[in-house]
Amino acid sequence: MPKGKIYRILGLLIDINEKNFNWYDACSICNNKVYYNVGQVICYKCHKNDVQIIQGVALTITIKDSSGSMRLILFNKQIEYLLRSTISEVKEWIEPVNEGSKLKEKCQLSLYNAYVFTKFLQVRILLYYPTKSIL
Ligand SMILES: [Zn+2]
């Protein structure tokens, strides 16, 4: 894919890597990962120090279309959309005491549905929305 273009892909969601949620501290303004330096919380995207922190999370999924399959990384809002749940609910479900059964159930509901994924520069998915289930 050449850079600088937006691509829309209609893909079937074939895998959610539910064992590998990647949790991190994120900037409350832009949702990017923050860094710590000498007691300060820095967001390099906003060019600000001491930003408010929110819970950030990333999740890898695999989609498939007629030309092949592709792995994508989803972030907070997209994960909430996909699992029809809040990030705090997801966090609770992956606690060892809950054995991930609720999470598994939620993932099953999303699997094998078709979504339109919008990608920019192969880096970030900007938005997606469901079309219809093909099963
Ligand atoms: Zn920021």
Boltz pocket constraint, residues with backbone or C-beta under 6 A from the ligand:
constraints:
  - pocket:
      binder: B
      contacts: [[A, 27], [A, 28], [A, 29], [A, 30], [A, 31], [A, 32], [A, 43], [A, 44], [A, 45], [A, 46], [A, 47], [A, 51]]
      max_distance: 6.0
